[in-house]
Amino acid sequence: MSAFLVYIIKWTICLAVLYIPFTLLLRKETFASLNRLLLLGTVVVSALLPWAEIHFTVVMEAPANIVAGTNIATTAIQGATTAIEWENIILAIYLAGVAFTLLGTAMGITKAATAIRRGTLWTEQRGKAIIHCHADTVAPFSWFNHIVISESDYNECGKEILLHEEGHILHRHSLDILLLAAVKAFQWFNPFIYMLENDIKEIHEYEADRYVMEHSDNARDYQLLILKKAASNAGTQLINRFSQSSVRKRITMMARKESDRARLAKWLYLIPATSLLLLLFAKPQYIYSYKEVTADVAATHTKEETAPIVTARTTVPPPPVPTKKKKRATVATKAVQQPTDTITATAPATTEKATTPQESVTAIRYASETYYGYMNLQDNDTAPGIAKSDIRRCSVRASFIADNNGQAGDIAIKGCDISLNTSNENIVDNIELIRSAMIASAEEYIKQKEWASAIVDGEKANTIYDAHIIYRHGKAETQQTSRRPMLVGSTPIN
């Protein structure tokens, strides 16, 4: 699934987890301004939380047997194609809903602007508000700093209505409505955003009613006025109407005693709710470890020699042998054939005792070297549909024989370690495709490179290489190779 759709789903979950406790704990409290702040914060935080990811590492072992050049499974490709088709259909439906909702919002704004201008008898500036008096019967409403009121309402009860709408303007409720309209466009399928919008509008009315109560001496007359105007519901959802919201709830809230400050502790539900979401969206980083083949590589590749080949793997010099002086293999300087990266060599193969001249010649015809190559990861190194950014780290271990002409042969893959940088299920499920692609890329690298051959007794000898091909991100010219300590008895390839 595309990252955009995953983000929308996470946003939906965050909105639900943060909003549902509010409906159970705080909806009936009289902290109107604080509840408004909490709901607006819920909208903003729910949109940001999906980006705050916690990373943890998951190590998984894969089968040790690795077959070079594994073909990509046809069923995997067909499954990925079907998933992409369904994803495109879902995305098209979602974008159609976004466009339809945005169109409705634009029409609502146009309708509000038209309702303010049409039928105006006169206008008056009162503080930050502009009053538009209409000749026709129209339900009082406000939109930003504009107040619309009919001439009859202005003459009969203009003071209370204007105070109420001034309360909306001073608290900047129109900005809240625009923010919710924008969020609703992207969350049009989410029922919780509509419930949250209704709660916000009710809180707007509570704040405007409180403003009237603070600046009016007759609360009873104001409550009767609300009942009288309750039947007037014309207008658009984007405006603040005087008769908006439940009359019973508004009157009940005005008569309710101020909530105890200790009830503010209910806000603490945000701590476990936010923690739960962070854990829910924690991003695993999968490291697939492939066990290295333990068989003797020399025994696998050499077919004609009869004497065993022993490779030194110790950093401590062996004790000197006074009775016999062994020859050490040297490596010819060959500028054209040298690998471009730093090479660390292991000890050349030796035998304890040559029983026959033929065995002695065969035993020293092979030298052993270890090569570390660092490659810049390219998009064409990965499997189809998988970007190089999805791979955090990858290394391929292989052994091969470099002949007298510097050509690699008898390539055997010993292991492949892959660390992903994504939790995308499609990529995790197709780890075998990534592994096959990386192995194929390493094999191609080995085949194209010209390798130096060891010189034994003045003649070129076949050389067994233990190669480590390490892929990295970044520009190729910035990649650095690290020289590991040479083992005793080894000779670097120049």
N, C-alpha and C positions, 0 to 999 in steps of 0.2 A: 504494500500500500504506500502511496506517495506520502512524503513528509508533511505536505499541507493537510491532507485528510487526517493523518494521525494527530496533527496539532489540533484540528477542530474537535476531534473526539476527546482528546485530553482536556481541552477547554470546557467542553460540555460536562465532563465528569467533575472537574474542579468547581464549576458553577453550582452543580447539584450538591456536592459535599459541603460547600461553604454556606449555601443558602438554606438548606432544609433545617439545620438546627436553629436558625433565626426564627423560622415560622413556629417552632415548638417552644422556644424560650423567651424571645424578646418582642414578638409582634404586639402583644397587649400592654407592654410597658409604655409609660408616658415620656420616655426619653426620645422625643421626636427627632431632635437635631442629631443626637448621637446615633440613633437607628438609621437615619438617612445617611450619615457618614459611613456607617458599617455596610449598608447595602451598596453604596457607590464603591467602597473599597473592595467589596466582594466581586463586583464586576471587573474592576481593574486587576486585582490580584489573580483572579481565575484565568485571565488572559496571559499573565506573566509566569505563573507557576510552571506550565509545561516546559519552559525554557530553563528552569532551575533543576538540573539533573544531578543526581548523586551517582558516582561511578563505583562499581565493584567488579572484581575479577573472578571469573569462573574458569577453572582449568578442567578440560575434558580430554580424555585419552581416546585416540582413534586407533584402528587396527594397525599393527606394525608393518604388515605386508603392503608395499606400495608398488604398483605396476606402472612403469613409465609409459607415457603416451596413451593413457586411458581415454577412450572416446566419450564424448558428452552424451549422456543418456537422452534418448528421444523423448521419453515420457516426461522428464524434468523440463525440457524445453516446451512441450505442449502444455504442461501445467502452468508454467510461467506465463505463456501467451494467453491462456484462458483467464488467469488472474488479472492480467493487464487490461483485457477487454472489459471485465466487470468493473474494474477500477475506473476506467474511462466513462462508463455508463453512470456510475454513482457520482463521479465528479461533475458530469454534465447536468445531472438532476440538481445537485447542490448549487451549482453556479446559476442555474435557471431560477431557483428559489431566492438566491441573493439578489439577482437582477430585479425580480418581481417585487421584493420587499423594498429595495431602494427606490424603485419607481413609485410605490405607494407613499414612501416618505416624501419624495419630491412633490407629489401631488398634494399631500397634506400641507406642506409649507406654502405652496402656491395658493391653496384654498384659504389659509390663515391670512396671507398678505392681501388677498382679494376681499376677504370679509372685513378687514380693518378699513380699507379705503372706500368700499361701496356703501352709499347711503349716508355718509357723514354730513351732519348739519354744521357742526363747528368743532374745533379742537382747542385744547387748553393745556398748557404746560404746568404741571404741579410737581415740584421737586424734580426727581429723575423720571417721572412718568409723564406720558403724553396721553391726554384723555380724548377719545373720539366719541362724540355724542351722535347717535343714529336716530333718524326719524322713525324707522320701522321698529317693530318689536323684535328684539334680539336678546338672546341669553348673554348676560355679562361674561366677559372673559378677558384674559390678558395674554400677551405674547411678547416676551422680552420687556421693553419699557413702554409698550402700547397697551392702553386699556380701552376696551369697547363697552359702551353702555347705552341703553336706549334712553330717549328723552323722558319717557314716563318713569323709568326706574330712577333716573337722576333726580327727578323732582320729588318722588315719594320716599325713597330710601337710599339716596345716593351716598350718604356719608359712610354707612356700614359696607356697602358694596365696594366703594373706592378704597376703603381701608383694607378690605380683604385682598383685593387685587394688588394693592401696594405691597402687601406682605409677600405675595408671590414674586414681585419684581425685586424687592430688597434681598430676598433669599436666593435669587437667580435660579428659580426653578426651571426656567426654559432651557438652561444649559443641561440640566439633568435629563430632560426629555430628549434633547438632541443626542446626548451620549447614549441613552438607552435605544434610541432609534437606530444608531449606527451599530450597536452590539446586536440588536435584534435582527439586523440584516444578515449577519454572519451566523446567528444562532436561531434562525427562523424555524427550525424543526424542533427546538428545545422548549418544552412546555414551561420549564422553570423560569425562563427569561420573561415570559408573559406574566407569570405570578409575581415575579420580582418587580416588574413594571407597575402592576396594580398596587403593590405595597408602597412603592416610591410615591405614586400619585396620592395615596391616602395620607402619607406623611406630609406631603406638600400641603394638603388641606388642613392637617392638624397645625402645622406651623403658621399658615395664614390665619386660621381661627384664633390661635393664641395671640397673634399680632393685633387682631381686632379687639380681643378681650383686654389687652393691655392698654388700648387707646380709646376704649368705649366704656361708658358708665352703665349701660343697660344690657346685660348679658341675655336676659330673657327675651327682649325684643329681637336681638340678633338671632337667637335660636328659632324664634317663630318665623323670621325672614328666611332662614335656611329651609324650613319646612315648606314655606310658600313657593320658593323657587325650585324645589326638588323636581318638579315635573318638567322643567326646561332642560332638555338634554341635547339640544341641537349643537352642532359644531364638529370640529375635527379632533382626533385624539391627541394632536400635538399641542393644543392650546390648554391653558389653565382656566377651566370654567368655574364660575361661582357655585353652581349646583352640582359639581362633580363629586364623586365618591359617595359612600353610603351615609345617608343622613343620620341613621341610628348610631353608627360608629362615631361620627363626628360629635354628636351631642353627648354620647357616653364618654368620649375622651375629654371633652370640656368639663364634664361634671366629676370625672375621676380624680381621686386624690393623687398627688404627686408620688411617683414610685420611690421606694426607699433606695438610697444610694448603694446599699449593700447588694442590690440586685444587679448592679453593674458587673459583679463577678461572673455573671452568665457569659460575658464576653470572652471569658477564658476558654470557651469551647474552640476558639480559633487556633489555639496551640495544638491540641491533638488532631484537629481536622487538617491543619497545614502539614503537620508531621506525617500523617497518614498519606497525604497526596505525594509528598516528597519520596516516601518509601515506595509508593505504588509506581511512580515513574522513574525509580532508580534504574540506571542504564548499565546492564552487564557488559563486560568486555570478555569475549570468549577467547581463550587460548587453547588451541588444539595441539596437543603434544603427540608426535608420532615416534614410537619407540624405534631406536636405531637397531639395525640388523647386527647381531653379534657374531655372525660367521666371519671367519678370517677372509678378508678381501683378497689377499694374495692367493689363498687356496682357491678362491672362486675364479680368478682370472687366469692364473698360470695353469697350463695344461700339459706342458712338456717336461718341466723340471721335476726331478725326483727328490732333491734335497729340500728341506723346509726353509722358508724365508722368515727370518725373525726381525721384527721391527722394534727398535729401542724406543721406549716410552717413559724414560726416567730422566730427571734433571740432575741426578747425581752421577758423576763420572764413574765408570766401572773400574775396578782395580786393575792395574797393569799386569800384563801377562809376560813374564820375563823370557819364557821359552820360545815364544812365537810372536813375530811382529806382523800384524795384519795391515793390509793396504786399505786406505780410506778412499771411498769413491769421490771423485772430483767432478765438477760440473763445468762444462765449457761455456765461455762467454759468447752469447749469441744475441746481438742487439735486435735482430729482426724477430726472433722467436720468443723473446722474453714477454711474460705477461705484464700487463699494464699496472697491476696492483701489487701490494706488498705480499711476499710469499714467506711462509715459515716452513721450514723443512724438518722432517723427522729423520731419524738415523737411517743410514743406508743398511740394506739387508746384508747380513753376514752369516756364516755358518761356523759352527764350532769345529768341524773336522770334515775335510773332503775325502771321501773314501776312494774315489776314482778321479782321473783327470776330467772325464766327461761331467761328473757331478760337480766338480769344482767350477768348471766353466759355466755350467747352467746356473749355479747358485748365485754367481756375481753378475749375471746379465741383467738383473733388475735392481734399480735404486728406488727408494721410497721418499716422496716429498709431500708436504702438506701445503695447500694453497687456499688463501682467504681472498675472495673477490667480492667487492662491494659494487652493487649495481643500482642505478636510479630506476625506481619503479615507474613504469609507463602504463597507460591505459590498455595498450594491446597485450600487456603481460597477463591481464586478468581474464576471468571467464566472461562470456557475453552477458550484458546487463548489470555488471558489477564494476563500480568505479574504483580507481586506485585509492581514493580517500576512504573507502570502506575497509581497507587493509591497513592495520596498524604496523605490523612487522611480519616479515616472512624470511625464512632461510631454508635452503635446500642443501642437503649433504649428499655427495655422490663420490664414487670412486671410478677411476678409469685408467687405461694404460696409454701413455704417450709413446708412440713408436719412434724409430730413428729419424723420421721426417717431421716430427713435431705434431702429428695428427692424433687426435683422441679416438680411442676405440674401446670396445667392451665396457660401455658406460653402465654402471649399476647404481640405482638410487638407494641410498641408505636411510634416508629420513627426510621429513619435511615438517617444519614448525610454522604455524600460522597463528597470528594474534589479530582478531578482528577489531575494528574501531566502530562497530555498529551493533545494534540489537535487532536489526531488521530480520524478521523470521525467514523471509525468502532467501536472504544471503546465508543465514545460519543453516537452513535446511539444505542448501546447495554447496556446502563446504567442500564436497568431493570435486565439484566443478572447479573451484578455486585451486584446490590442491593440484589437480591434473594440469591446469593452465600454468601454474608456477613451475611445476616439474618440467613441462614441455619447454618453457622459456629458458630454464637453466640448462637443459640438454642442448638447446640450440646455441646457447652461449659457449658451452664447452666444445661443441663441434666446430664452431667458426674460429675459435682461438688457435693460434699456433703456439705449441708448447716446446719448451727446451728439453733436451734429452741429457741424461747424465753421461759422463765420460768415465768409463772404467777401464783401467789399463790402456789408456790412450784411444779407446774406441767408444762409439756411441752405444748406449745401452737402453733398452726399454725401461720406462720409469712409471711406477705405480703412483698415481696421484690420489690423495685424499682431499677432495675439494669441498669448500664451504662457500656457497653462493648466497650472499646476504643482500636482500633488497631493502632500499631505504627511499624515503621521500626527499624531495628537494632537487636542486639543479645538480647535474652530473659533475660539473667542475668544482662544486663545493664539497663533494664527498671525500672524506678522509679515511685512509686505511691505517689500522693500528698494527704495529709489528709486535708479535708475541715472541717471548723468549725462545731462542733456538734450542732444540734438544741436543744432548751430548752426541757428538759424532756426526751431526748433520751438516750439510753444506748448502748455503742459499743458492738459488738460481738467479744469476745476474742478468 
